[in-house]
Each structure stands twice: as structure tokens, then as C-alpha cells.
Amino acid sequence: MGLSLTEREMILHDMRPCQEATVPALAYLGDSVLEVCVRTYLVAERGLTTSAHLNREALTFVRATAQSQAMERIQPWLTEEEAAIYRRGRNTGHTQVPRSASVAEYRRATGMEALFGYLSLGGQYDRIQALFRLGYGLDGGDAPGGVASDTDRSQKNLEE
């Protein structure tokens, strides 16, 4: 028999993602988190309705090359903790790299997936959405609302 939603929420809430989840597990979870972000965006905001259009457009987001580019846009806005998780994911051993991406691109994509998996385990869904939108340029600006780096926070504290 499966766990109820409340039981699953309690388990996820009690997890200490950084200490207890391995990098491959974080990347595995993050891959699905990114997939849900992409699918939600394509259906809810782009209004795509056919599976052919949805699958074709989703590929433009989930390829390692696209994730790598998104991660480059996100990286300056990460907190120290998030940057550490990203580096752990990026630096994990890779035995198979797809032909469509370089080793560096694949490593950045894996780091992004680990970061999103970590944020999901921590219940930081607003942060996931903010970083997703920033990475893929969905809000137009350099740093949409809800995305502030440690440097931004430090500067704000100095000004107050």
C-alpha cells in the first residue's frame, strides 16, 4: 500500500536534503522538477494543447545545452548554499554524455538538476519558479521578483 499525501509531505519535510540525499538522487528528482516546470509553463502560459507541439517545445527547455545556458543566467543569483549544491551536482562523475552536448554543458545541466531537486526537497517551490523563469528568460528582466543573490541581500542590509 502506498503512502498518503500527508505521510509523503511529512517525510519530505523532515528530510535534510543536503546531508541525506546523494547528488545523483538530487539530480534525478531535479530532472522531474524541471520537467514539471516546463510542462506547466507550456500548457498554462503558452496554451499549447497537442502532444506533438508540447513535446517539441519541451525539448527546447530540457536538453542539456538549454539547461546549461539557463544555469549560466541563474548562477549569479544563487545563494552560497545553492551555489554549493550546484557545484556538487556539476562536479559529480559523469560516465555518459549525450552527443548533443559538450561535457561542460552536461555537467552544468546536472548541477542545475541537483539544485532544483534540492530546492524541491526543501519545499522551496517559489524559489524554483523564480529561478526557472530567470534561467529561461520568461519574465524579460535580468532578475525577476523573488530572485536575489547574497550580494543583493548584503547591499540591501548596508543601505538600511
N, C-alpha and C positions, 0 to 999 in steps of 0.2 A: 504494500500500500504506500502511496506517495505522501509527501509532507503537505500539510495545509499551507496556505499562503502565509498565515500568521507565523507558523513554525519556520518557514523559509526566511521570512523577514527577520525573525529573532536570531537565526543562525548567521545571516549576513551582517546584521547589526553588531553582533558580538565578535565578529572576525576582526583581527588586526591585519589588514591586507598586506602591509609591507613586511611584517615579520613572518606571517604564516603561509602566504601564497608564493609559490615559485614564479619566476619570470615566465616560463612557458605557460603556466596556468593563467597569469595575468594577461598575457598576450592572447591566449585562447579566448578568454572572456572578452577582452577588449575588441577583438575582431567582431564578435557578435554585437557588442555595444555600438560600434561604428556602423555596422550593417543596419541596425535598427534606426540610428540617427539618419542615415541616408534614405532608407525606405520611408520614414516618416516625412522627411523633407520633400521627397519626390511626390508622395501622394497628397500630403496636406497643403504644401505650399506651391508646388509646381502643377498639381492637378493631373498628373499622369494616371491613366486608367488601364492601359493594356499591358499585359505582362511583357510583351516584346519591347515596348518603349521603356518600361520600368527597368528591365534587366539591362538594356543597352545603356541607359543613363546611369544606373548604379555602378556599372563598370568604370565609368569616368571618375568615380569617387574612391572606389575600393582597391584599385590597382596600386601596387607598391609605389610606383612612380608618383601617383597623385597623392598618396598618403605622405610620401617623403616631402613633397612640395608643401603640403598643408602643415607638416610638422615644422618646417623651416619658418613659416609665418607665425606659428604658435610659440615657438621656443623662447623668444624674448619676453613673453608674458607669463612664463611659468614661475611658480613659487620655488624656493630652494628644494622643498620636499618633492614637488612634482618633477623638477629637473633631475633629481636623484633617481626617481623611479624611471624616468625616460632613459637616462644613461644606462641603468641596469638592463633595461629591455634592449637598448641599442647594442650593448656590448656582449649580449649573450651569444653563445656559439651558434653559428648557422651552418647547417650541413648542405642544404639545398636552396639555391637561389633561382627564382624564375628567370627565364631567358629575357623577359621583357624589362627587367630592372637590373641595375648595377648592384654590386654587393653593398655599397654605401647607401643606396636608395632603399634596399631591402632592410638593412639594419635600422635606418631611421623609421621606416614603416613599422617594424616590430617594436621599436621603442614607443611609438605613438599608440600602438595597440596595448602595450603593457600599461601605459599611463591611463588610457581610458578604462581598462579593466580595474586598475587600482582605484580610480575615482568612483567607478560603479560599486565596488565592494564597500567603499566608504559612504555610499549614499549621496554622493555629490553630483546629483543629476543636473542642477542648474549650471554648475561649472562645466560639465560635459557639454551641454548645449552651447555655452558661451565659447568654449574652445573649438568645438566643431564648426560653429558659424564663422569664427575668426579664421580658422585654418583654411576653409574653403571660400572665404571672401563673400559670405552670404549677406552681410549687413552693410557692405560698402566701405566702412571706415577701417582704420588701422587697428583700433581696439574697441570693439563693441562693448556696450554696458555689461558689467559683471566680470570683465576681464581686466585685472590689474596685476602687475608684476610686483615683486618685493621692492624693486626700486621705486615704483609709483607710490607704494604704501609708505615707504621711508620718506619720500619727498613730501607727501601729504602731512606726515607727522611733524616734519621740520617747519612746515608753513603754519601749523596750528599753534 
